[in-house]
Amino acid sequence: MFKKTILPLTALVLCTVLLLLACSSLIARVYSETRNLRSGAMHPAVSYEEVLAAILSARKERSAGDGIYFESSAEAPAPAPTAPAPSDMAMVNEGKAVYGDDRSASYSTTNIQVEGVDEADLIKTDGEYIYALYDNELRIYRAAGAESALLSRASLLPGDGGDVNRDAREMYLWDGTAAVVCQEYDWSEDGGGSRTVLRLIDVSDPEKPVLRSELGQDGYYVDSRMTEGTVYLVSQKGLWYYGPIEDPVTVIPCVYTDGVKTPLAPQRIFLPEDTTDENFTVLTSTDLSAGAQTDACTVLGSASTVYMTPNSIYLAATFYDEEESEPYQEAQYSVVDHVSSRSTTLSAFDLTDGLTLRATGAVPGSLLNQFSLDEKDGNLRLAVTEYTYRYRIFTDEKYGFVNYQQDEDAQSDTNSLYVLDGGLNVIGSLTGLGEDEQIYSVRFDGDLCYFVTFRQTDPLFAADLSDPSAPRLLSELKLPGFSSYLHIYGEGLLFGLGRWADEETGWSEEIKLAMYDSSDPAALTELASYRLPEDAWYTPALNDHKALLIRPEKNLIGFAADRGYYLFAYEDGAFVQKALLTDGWEREDWYWDCWNTRALYIDEALYLLDEQGLRVYDLNSFEPLCSLYAY
């Protein structure tokens, strides 16, 4: 029940509130319409004029209240009767070795989500050499324990400098090719703005890396995946120019081969029936053996989360939605009830014959990250947090007063599981979990889903999804703190990395390791927990699973924190700290740079990459073997 007392506001506050409410209402309405429209069917464009018409319509709708809409200087565009020939790029992915074969038995690889689907990282190895990125440079090392050596260094910056800024982000390794994902911005007068570039480097001779080609696409880097030597790259291109658009081609996303750009064919541009979103999500596939892009397409709409299986890739985006009631009278006020919420839109692409848009859909709530999604038996399962915020706007039309009011219990959070079929239609759900809490981590394991919500304690939920139409909750375990990452650590064991928290205040404190007994998902129990010292307060592994070295078969858990690189094992029902590697960082007043630190092992040696270079340790004793400083 809303409070009855409405306090008048000063003129200045009134103006501010009116402006904020108008802006928030416009934005919420735009996002709501975008959600509703994107969840419907999409169709390929028949001409660039049709694409421009969709963009101008979106711009006009989105800008209706702020006076920044500009029409094209040409006549209103109409779809052309015929379309240019489709792209001649065809998928080439035959005859490739399978990623993650027996070669990986003696060395560690990137911590990935889906078996057979690699993820880009700062460091890769083929078991003989180590390929590492640091400060826009590719460094190649011979991995030979105490006899390891730095073989070569290759700059990844543009050769002529000029007006192009480049940032090497992460990389893949496949059959003698290092594929480095770079973010570029072209500041020149005729530049293309933000671009995502895949720089292919021949490393078959590790002492003499040679640039093979540069393949790019418009937009800033969102995410990528690789399977069987094909890299799938996702970027987002926004249109920030509000002047007249002379030529439709100028707004079309382009792909690049060694600097030569090609606009995407209209048939590879997918348009919703209507939209208010001017962002393009660009998706390309690149065959690393051939050194060429094999397909490219774009969707008019945003994407922020990427999930991929060997046969499908899903693009997801979360939007704010706003619903409002019809005005009604209360005393001298005209009242409108508002409900704000979030929803997630989805686009599914099949990968068996190029990039084929299969379906679009939407669910209530927002995703945490890529681990919130999982595919099994053709169904997509999602874990979401559903947010609702209610408020009322009172308008005194006689005196021009406007006031905003919320109930004491206006905001609520609950968490849900949804199961969608191949057409992205909801076929099952489990809702209303973890009231007033948010999801902090998710892990799917076959028919089971484990997820953690948090407010003051850490409820670890286990749900059974064996019947897609009727998911059911199995158990709920409450403990202090939360796990922000979950990992299956062998039969009946579930590992969690997160923070301990005060049970009364919910204030999160030290980094916490936890091991759960999941042998009976209906009766989860905590077997062990371990809290790091207070001066080791942060680790990037809390938010980036690729920063975690975790190999249950080696009983090894490693991650960088403020005071060094920690290595743990789980033995006899307890966590045992095996080592804290701090070489070169012994000063008590110096916190270790853990942001871009990675570790891997090859045979009986541990290799640690940090800002100083590569350091090598014995994998059993963790005694230092050698240090290869980069400067």
C-alpha positions in Angstrom: 0.0 0.0 0.0 1.4 3.4 -1.0 1.8 6.0 1.6 -0.8 8.7 1.5 1.4 11.7 2.4 2.7 13.5 -0.7 5.2 16.3 -0.1 5.4 19.2 -2.5 8.8 19.7 -4.2 10.6 22.9 -4.9 10.6 24.2 -8.5 14.2 23.1 -9.0 13.6 19.6 -7.8 10.4 19.4 -9.8 12.3 20.2 -13.0 14.9 17.7 -12.2 12.5 14.9 -11.4 10.4 15.7 -14.5 13.4 15.5 -16.7 14.7 12.2 -15.1 11.3 10.6 -15.2 10.8 11.6 -18.8 14.2 10.2 -19.8 13.8 7.0 -17.8 10.3 6.5 -19.2 11.5 7.0 -22.7 14.5 4.6 -22.3 12.3 2.0 -20.5 9.7 2.2 -23.2 12.3 1.8 -25.9 13.8 -1.2 -24.3 10.4 -2.7 -23.7 9.5 -2.4 -27.3 12.9 -3.7 -28.4 12.4 -6.8 -26.2 8.9 -7.4 -27.5 9.9 -6.9 -31.2 13.2 -8.8 -31.1 11.5 -11.8 -29.6 9.4 -12.1 -32.7 10.4 -13.4 -36.2 13.3 -11.8 -38.1 13.8 -11.8 -41.9 16.8 -11.1 -44.1 16.8 -7.7 -45.8 16.3 -7.5 -49.5 18.2 -4.3 -50.0 20.4 -1.8 -48.2 17.5 0.7 -48.6 15.4 -1.6 -46.4 18.1 -1.7 -43.7 18.3 2.1 -43.8 14.6 2.4 -43.5 14.6 0.2 -40.4 17.4 2.2 -38.8 15.6 5.5 -39.5 12.4 4.1 -38.1 14.2 3.0 -35.0 15.9 6.4 -34.7 12.7 8.3 -35.1 10.9 6.2 -32.5 13.7 6.3 -30.0 14.3 10.0 -30.5 10.7 11.1 -30.6 11.0 12.9 -27.3 14.4 14.4 -27.5 14.5 16.3 -30.8 17.6 14.6 -32.3 15.9 12.7 -35.1 17.3 13.4 -38.6 15.7 12.1 -41.8 17.9 11.0 -44.7 18.7 13.8 -47.1 17.4 11.6 -49.9 13.8 10.7 -50.5 12.3 8.2 -48.1 13.9 4.9 -48.9 11.8 2.0 -50.2 12.8 -1.7 -50.5 14.4 -2.5 -53.8 12.6 -5.0 -56.0 15.7 -7.2 -56.4 18.7 -7.9 -54.2 22.4 -8.1 -54.9 23.9 -11.5 -55.2 24.4 -13.3 -51.9 27.8 -13.6 -50.3 30.0 -16.2 -52.0 31.5 -17.3 -48.7 30.9 -20.9 -47.9 31.6 -22.8 -44.7 34.8 -24.8 -44.8 35.4 -27.0 -41.8 36.2 -30.5 -43.1 39.3 -32.4 -42.4 40.3 -30.7 -39.2 41.7 -32.3 -36.0 39.5 -32.4 -33.0 40.4 -29.8 -30.3 41.3 -31.3 -27.0 42.5 -34.7 -28.2 45.0 -36.9 -26.4 47.8 -34.3 -26.8 46.3 -32.4 -23.9 46.8 -35.3 -21.4 50.2 -34.0 -20.3 49.4 -30.3 -20.2 46.7 -28.0 -19.1 44.4 -25.9 -21.4 42.2 -22.9 -20.9 39.4 -23.4 -18.4 36.4 -23.6 -20.7 32.6 -24.1 -20.3 31.7 -26.6 -23.1 33.8 -29.6 -24.0 35.1 -29.2 -27.6 34.5 -25.4 -27.7 37.6 -23.4 -27.0 37.7 -19.9 -25.5 40.3 -17.2 -26.2 42.8 -16.4 -23.5 46.1 -14.6 -22.8 48.1 -17.8 -22.9 48.0 -21.0 -24.9 50.2 -24.0 -25.3 50.6 -27.0 -27.7 52.6 -28.9 -25.1 56.0 -27.9 -26.6 55.8 -24.1 -26.8 53.9 -21.4 -24.9 52.3 -18.5 -26.7 51.6 -15.5 -24.4 50.1 -12.0 -24.9 51.3 -9.1 -22.9 51.2 -5.3 -23.6 50.3 -5.7 -27.3 53.0 -8.3 -27.9 53.1 -12.0 -28.7 55.8 -13.8 -26.9 56.8 -17.4 -27.8 58.7 -19.6 -25.3 60.2 -23.0 -25.5 58.6 -25.0 -22.6 61.5 -27.2 -21.4 61.4 -26.8 -17.6 64.6 -25.4 -16.3 65.9 -25.1 -19.9 63.0 -23.0 -21.1 63.8 -20.0 -23.3 62.2 -16.9 -24.9 62.3 -17.6 -28.6 60.7 -14.6 -30.2 58.6 -11.5 -29.6 56.2 -10.0 -32.2 54.6 -6.6 -31.9 50.9 -6.6 -32.5 50.6 -2.8 -33.0 49.9 -1.3 -36.4 53.1 -1.0 -38.4 52.8 2.7 -39.3 51.2 3.9 -36.0 49.1 6.6 -37.6 45.6 7.2 -36.5 44.8 3.6 -35.5 44.8 2.4 -31.9 45.0 -1.3 -31.3 44.6 -3.4 -28.1 45.5 -7.1 -28.3 42.8 -8.8 -26.1 43.2 -12.6 -26.2 44.1 -15.4 -28.6 43.6 -18.9 -30.0 46.1 -21.5 -31.1 45.4 -24.0 -33.9 47.7 -26.1 -36.1 50.6 -23.6 -36.3 48.5 -20.5 -36.3 48.1 -18.0 -33.5 44.8 -16.1 -33.9 45.0 -12.9 -31.9 41.8 -10.9 -31.2 42.4 -7.2 -31.3 40.2 -4.2 -30.6 40.9 -1.3 -33.0 39.7 2.3 -33.3 40.4 4.3 -36.4 40.7 8.0 -35.7 41.4 9.1 -39.3 38.9 11.2 -41.2 37.8 8.3 -43.4 38.2 5.7 -40.7 35.6 3.1 -39.9 35.4 3.7 -36.2 35.6 0.7 -33.9 36.7 -2.6 -35.4 37.4 -6.1 -34.1 40.4 -7.7 -35.9 41.6 -11.3 -35.9 45.3 -11.2 -36.6 46.5 -14.5 -38.0 50.2 -15.3 -37.2 52.1 -18.3 -38.6 54.0 -19.7 -35.7 55.0 -23.0 -37.3 58.6 -21.7 -36.8 58.3 -20.3 -33.2 61.6 -18.3 -33.7 60.2 -16.5 -36.7 56.5 -15.7 -36.4 55.1 -14.3 -39.6 51.8 -12.4 -40.1 49.6 -14.3 -42.5 46.6 -12.0 -42.7 44.3 -9.7 -40.8 40.5 -10.3 -40.8 38.2 -7.9 -39.2 34.6 -6.7 -38.7 33.0 -3.5 -37.6 32.1 -3.0 -33.9 33.7 -3.5 -30.5 34.6 -6.9 -29.4 31.9 -8.8 -27.4 33.2 -12.4 -27.3 34.4 -15.4 -29.4 34.6 -19.2 -29.5 36.5 -21.8 -31.5 35.6 -25.3 -32.5 37.6 -27.6 -34.9 39.8 -24.7 -36.1 36.9 -22.3 -36.9 36.8 -19.1 -34.8 33.4 -17.4 -34.3 33.8 -13.7 -33.5 31.0 -11.5 -32.1 31.1 -7.7 -32.2 28.7 -4.9 -31.8 28.5 -1.9 -34.0 26.6 1.2 -32.8 25.4 4.1 -34.9 26.4 7.3 -33.2 26.0 9.7 -36.1 22.8 11.7 -36.1 23.2 13.8 -39.2 21.6 13.1 -42.6 22.5 9.7 -44.1 23.4 10.2 -47.7 24.3 6.7 -48.7 22.7 3.5 -47.2 25.9 1.6 -47.5 27.6 3.9 -45.0 25.5 2.4 -42.2 26.0 -1.2 -43.2 28.5 -3.3 -41.1 31.6 -4.3 -43.0 34.1 -7.1 -42.9 37.8 -6.6 -43.7 40.5 -8.7 -45.3 44.0 -7.1 -45.0 42.4 -3.7 -44.8 40.0 -4.1 -47.7 36.4 -3.7 -46.5 33.3 -5.3 -47.9 29.8 -4.4 -46.7 27.7 -7.4 -45.7 25.2 -8.4 -48.4 21.6 -7.5 -47.6 20.6 -11.2 -47.3 23.1 -11.5 -44.4 21.4 -8.7 -42.5 18.6 -9.9 -40.3 15.9 -7.4 -39.3 13.1 -7.7 -36.8 9.6 -6.8 -37.9 10.1 -3.5 -36.1 12.8 -2.2 -33.7 14.0 0.7 -31.7 17.6 -0.6 -31.4 20.2 0.9 -33.8 23.0 -1.5 -32.7 24.2 -4.2 -35.1 25.5 -7.5 -33.7 28.0 -8.8 -36.2 28.9 -12.6 -36.3 31.7 -14.1 -38.4 33.3 -17.4 -38.8 37.0 -17.8 -39.8 38.7 -21.0 -40.9 42.2 -20.8 -39.4 43.8 -23.4 -41.7 42.5 -21.6 -44.8 43.2 -18.2 -43.3 39.9 -16.7 -44.5 36.5 -15.7 -43.3 34.0 -18.4 -44.3 30.7 -16.6 -43.4 29.4 -13.4 -41.9 26.0 -12.0 -40.9 24.5 -9.4 -38.7 21.4 -8.8 -36.6 19.9 -5.4 -36.1 19.9 -5.6 -32.3 22.2 -5.8 -29.3 24.0 -8.8 -27.7 26.1 -9.0 -24.6 26.3 -12.7 -23.7 27.5 -15.5 -25.9 27.0 -19.2 -25.4 28.1 -21.9 -27.8 28.0 -25.6 -28.4 29.7 -27.5 -31.2 26.6 -27.0 -33.4 24.9 -23.8 -32.2 25.7 -20.3 -31.0 23.4 -18.2 -28.9 23.5 -14.4 -28.6 21.6 -12.9 -25.6 21.0 -9.3 -24.4 19.2 -8.0 -21.3 16.9 -5.0 -21.6 14.9 -2.9 -19.1 11.2 -3.0 -19.6 8.6 -0.5 -18.4 4.8 -1.0 -18.0 2.4 1.8 -17.0 -1.2 1.8 -16.1 -3.9 4.0 -17.5 -4.2 7.2 -15.5 -6.7 7.2 -12.6 -7.8 9.8 -10.1 -6.8 9.8 -6.4 -7.9 13.0 -4.5 -6.7 15.9 -6.6 -4.0 13.8 -8.3 -3.9 12.0 -11.6 -2.0 8.8 -10.8 -0.1 6.3 -13.1 1.3 3.1 -11.8 4.7 2.0 -13.2 6.4 -1.4 -13.1 10.0 -1.7 -14.2 11.5 -5.1 -14.9 14.2 -6.8 -17.1 14.0 -9.3 -19.8 16.5 -11.2 -22.0 16.3 -11.6 -25.8 17.9 -14.6 -27.6 19.0 -15.4 -31.1 20.0 -18.9 -32.0 22.3 -19.7 -35.0 23.0 -23.2 -36.4 26.6 -23.8 -37.4 26.2 -27.0 -39.5 25.9 -25.1 -42.8 27.4 -21.7 -42.4 25.7 -19.2 -40.0 22.0 -19.9 -40.1 19.6 -17.9 -38.0 17.3 -20.6 -36.5 15.1 -18.8 -34.0 14.6 -15.8 -31.7 12.9 -15.7 -28.3 12.8 -14.0 -24.9 12.4 -14.8 -21.3 11.8 -12.7 -18.2 14.8 -11.7 -16.1 18.5 -11.1 -16.7 21.5 -13.4 -17.1 24.6 -13.4 -14.9 27.0 -14.6 -17.6 27.6 -17.4 -20.1 27.2 -20.0 -17.4 23.6 -19.0 -17.1 22.9 -20.9 -20.3 23.2 -24.5 -21.3 22.0 -26.8 -24.1 20.9 -30.4 -23.7 19.0 -32.6 -26.1 18.1 -29.6 -28.3 16.7 -27.6 -25.4 18.2 -24.4 -24.0 18.1 -24.0 -20.2 18.6 -20.6 -18.6 19.0 -19.4 -15.0 17.8 -15.8 -14.6 17.2 -13.2 -11.9 13.8 -11.5 -12.2 13.8 -7.9 -11.0 10.6 -5.9 -10.4 10.4 -2.3 -9.2 7.0 -0.6 -8.6 6.3 3.1 -8.2 3.6 5.7 -8.8 3.7 9.1 -10.3 1.2 11.7 -9.0 0.4 14.8 -11.0 -1.5 17.8 -9.7 -2.6 19.3 -13.0 -4.1 22.4 -11.3 -0.9 23.5 -9.6 1.6 21.7 -11.9 3.1 19.5 -9.1 4.5 16.1 -10.0 5.7 13.6 -7.3 7.2 10.2 -7.4 6.4 7.6 -4.8 7.4 4.0 -4.0 6.2 1.5 -1.5 8.5 0.2 1.2 8.4 -3.2 -0.6 8.5 -1.7 -4.1 11.5 -3.7 -5.2 11.7 -7.5 -5.4 14.1 -10.0 -6.8 13.4 -13.7 -7.5 15.2 -16.3 -9.5 14.0 -18.7 -12.1 15.0 -21.6 -14.4 13.5 -21.7 -17.9 13.7 -24.5 -20.5 13.2 -23.5 -24.2 12.9 -25.8 -27.2 14.8 -25.5 -30.4 12.5 -22.7 -31.6 13.2 -20.8 -28.3 9.7 -21.3 -27.0 9.3 -21.8 -23.2 8.3 -25.4 -22.5 9.1 -25.5 -18.7 10.0 -23.3 -15.8 10.8 -23.2 -12.1 10.2 -19.8 -10.6 10.1 -17.8 -7.3 13.5 -19.1 -5.9 15.8 -17.1 -3.6 13.4 -14.3 -2.8 15.1 -10.8 -2.5 18.4 -12.4 -3.7 20.3 -12.4 -7.0 22.1 -15.2 -8.8 25.9 -15.1 -8.2 26.9 -18.3 -10.0 25.5 -21.2 -12.1 26.7 -24.6 -13.2 24.7 -27.1 -15.3 25.7 -30.7 -15.1 23.7 -33.0 -17.3 20.1 -33.0 -15.9 21.2 -31.0 -12.9 21.5 -27.3 -12.4 23.4 -25.8 -9.4 23.2 -22.1 -8.7 24.0 -19.7 -5.9 21.9 -16.7 -4.9 23.1 -14.2 -2.3 21.9 -11.4 0.0 23.3 -12.2 3.4 23.9 -16.0 3.2 24.8 -18.3 0.3 21.9 -20.6 -0.7 23.2 -23.2 -3.0 20.3 -24.7 -5.0 20.2 -28.0 -6.9 17.4 -28.4 -9.4 16.4 -31.5 -11.5 15.8 -30.7 -15.2 15.4 -34.3 -16.4 11.8 -33.5 -17.3 12.2 -30.3 -19.4 8.5 -29.5 -19.0 8.6 -29.7 -15.2 11.9 -28.7 -13.6 11.9 -29.3 -9.8 13.9 -28.1 -6.9 15.9 -30.8 -5.1 17.6 -28.9 -2.3 18.8 -25.6 -0.8 21.9 -25.3 1.3 22.5 -22.0 3.2 26.0 -21.0 4.2 27.9 -17.7 5.0 29.1 -15.9 1.9 28.7 -16.9 -1.7 30.4 -18.7 -4.6 30.8 -16.6 -7.8 32.1 -19.6 -9.7 31.2 -23.3 -9.6 33.1 -26.3 -11.1 32.4 -30.0 -11.2 35.4 -31.4 -9.3 34.9 -35.1 -9.9 32.2 -37.6 -9.0 30.0 -36.2 -6.3 32.1 -33.1 -5.7 31.3 -29.5 -6.5 33.9 -26.7 -6.1 33.0 -23.1 -5.4 35.2 -20.0 -5.4 33.8 -16.8 -3.9 33.7 -14.8 -0.7 32.9 -15.3 2.9 30.3 -12.8 4.2 29.0 -11.8 7.6 25.7 -13.6 8.2 24.1 -10.6 9.9 25.2 -7.7 7.6 25.9 -9.6 4.4 29.1 -7.7 4.0 31.5 -9.7 1.9 35.1 -10.2 3.0 37.8 -12.7 2.4 38.1 -15.0 -0.6 36.6 -18.3 0.1 37.1 -21.8 -1.3 34.3 -24.3 -0.7 33.8 -28.0 -1.6 30.3 -29.4 -1.6 29.2 -33.0 -1.5 26.8 -33.4 -4.5 26.6 -37.2 -4.6 23.0 -36.7 -3.5 21.7 -33.5 -5.0 18.7 -33.7 -2.8 20.9 -33.4 0.3 23.8 -31.0 -0.5 26.4 -30.6 2.2 29.5 -28.5 2.6 32.6 -30.8 3.1 35.2 -28.1 3.5 35.9 -24.3 3.3 39.0 -22.2 3.3 39.4 -18.5 3.8 42.4 -16.6 2.4 44.2 -14.0 4.5 42.7 -10.5 4.5 45.6 -9.1 2.5 44.7 -11.4 -0.4 41.4 -9.6 -1.0 41.0 -9.9 -4.8 41.4 -12.4 -7.5 40.3 -12.0 -11.2 39.1 -15.6 -11.0 36.1 -14.4 -9.2 34.8 -12.8 -12.4 36.8 -14.6 -15.1 36.8 -18.4 -15.2 39.8 -18.4 -17.6 42.0 -16.9 -14.8 41.5 -20.1 -12.8 43.8 -23.1 -13.3 41.6 -26.0 -12.2 42.4 -29.7 -13.0 40.6 -32.2 -10.9 42.6 -35.1 -12.4 45.7 -33.4 -11.1 44.0 -32.3 -7.9 45.2 -28.7 -8.6 43.5 -25.4 -8.1 45.4 -22.2 -8.9 44.7 -18.5 -9.1 46.4 -15.1 -8.7 45.5 -12.8 -5.8 46.8 -9.6 -4.4 49.8 -11.3 -2.7 50.9 -13.8 -5.2 49.8 -17.0 -7.0 48.0 -19.5 -4.8 48.0 -23.2 -5.4 45.6 -25.6 -3.6 44.7 -29.3 -3.5 41.7 -31.0 -1.9 43.0 -33.8 0.3 41.3 -35.9 3.1 38.3 -33.6 3.2 40.2 -30.3 3.5 41.8 -27.7 1.3 45.6 -27.7 1.5 47.7 -24.8 0.3 50.5 -26.2 -1.7 52.3 -23.0 -2.6 52.2 -19.2 -2.7 54.4 -18.0 -5.5 55.6 -14.5 -4.8 59.0 -14.3 -6.6 59.9 -10.7 -7.3 57.1 -9.3 -5.1 58.5 -9.7 -1.7 57.9 -6.1 -0.5 55.2 -5.9 2.1 53.8 -2.7 0.8 53.5 -4.0 -2.8 50.4 -5.7 -4.0 51.0 -8.2 -6.8 49.6 -7.4 -10.2 47.2 -10.2 -10.6 45.0 -8.8 -13.4 46.7 -10.5 -16.4 48.3 -13.5 -14.6 47.9 -17.0 -16.0 49.4 -20.4 -15.2 49.6 -23.7 -16.9 51.5 -26.9 -16.5 53.3 -29.1 -19.0 54.5 -32.5 -17.8 56.1 -31.8 -14.4 56.6 -28.1 -14.7 54.4 -25.2 -13.8 54.6 -22.0 -16.0 53.5 -18.7 -14.6 52.9 -15.7 -16.9 52.8 -12.2 -15.3 53.9 -8.7 -16.2 57.5 -9.6 -15.6 57.5 -12.4 -18.1 57.4 -16.2 -17.6 58.6 -18.1 -14.5 58.9 -21.8 -14.2 58.5 -24.0 -11.2 58.6 -27.7 -10.4 55.0 -28.9 -10.4 55.5 -31.1 -7.3 57.8 -29.1 -5.0 57.0 -25.7 -6.6 60.7 -24.8 -6.3 61.7 -22.2 -8.9 63.4 -23.6 -12.0 64.1 -20.4 -14.1 62.8 -16.9 -14.8 62.5 -15.4 -18.2 62.0 -11.7 -17.8 60.6 -9.8 -20.7 62.3 -6.5 -20.1 
